[in-house]
């Protein structure tokens, strides 16, 4: 088995490679790197170049049996089509023609079904329709899922898509609730309240209590990187995963009301209610549990506590590599 990992320097790529190297003696892994690089070590080779270049994809795919495709763009219109459409197209073209190819694993996102922009009348299963929200990122996630499915129909390739919501690691979740400029991802909370409220919230260490328009605490889907990596490991070789899409998320979406209550009880932190036009959704993970035997280890309390308890080493400054 030779596994190609695209987006290998991101949080999921690094965690996946680290997991394999801990559990498999000298695993055969090839990392496709572009802006950032990994160091070649025993069992790990590196191909450098842009995924939008077919010659790079051809070199990266040589002898590969399994692909874990993580490379993506956020709201970067100048790059998103080259990376997430052309890049995936070239990878799939090389994969379908390769005598060594066995399984192509795509890591998708809940942006393909509208995230918290479009309301679904029931828990979101893998049969829910695609519903991109405004912006190029959500559109690209829809296109990715459609492309791998169609390659299965056109050429019979063995693919599996793991659709993940927002992926957390280390202290990510803590910074996703910051009223400061260090906020991770969105919404940017300080822009949703008057300046004096934002300043007070930052000063007091308050966390946002996101609410729907009617005042109901919003529920949003998350997954911890360790749980996603476990799903990738299972999906790589499970026979049942052939041409299957799986939602990979926590058993329940994160309830911002429950987050505020837990942090008030355990850390003495206040909360700032924020009403917005976003809507609650529930990403149903029952197919992955039933077919792959996968179970998420992180629930709400563990997600919160692990983020607040994490002590970042001095040599590991917090950096966000992508916008959005």
Secondary structure as UniProt FT lines:
FT   STRAND          3..6
FT   TURN            8..9
FT   HELIX           11..23
FT   TURN            25..26
FT   STRAND          29..33
FT   TURN            42..43
FT   STRAND          44..48
FT   TURN            51..52
FT   HELIX           54..61
FT   TURN            62..63
FT   STRAND          66..69
FT   HELIX           77..80
FT   HELIX           81..87
FT   HELIX           88..97
FT   STRAND          103..109
FT   HELIX           110..113
FT   TURN            114..117
FT   TURN            126..127
FT   HELIX           136..155
FT   STRAND          159..164
FT   STRAND          166..168
FT   TURN            170..171
FT   HELIX           172..175
FT   TURN            176..177
FT   TURN            181..182
FT   HELIX           189..191
FT   HELIX           195..204
FT   STRAND          207..211
FT   TURN            213..214
FT   STRAND          219..220
FT   STRAND          222..224
FT   HELIX           225..237
FT   HELIX           239..241
FT   TURN            242..243
FT   STRAND          244..248
FT   STRAND          254..255
FT   HELIX           256..267
FT   STRAND          271..275
FT   HELIX           286..292
FT   HELIX           300..309
FT   TURN            314..315
//
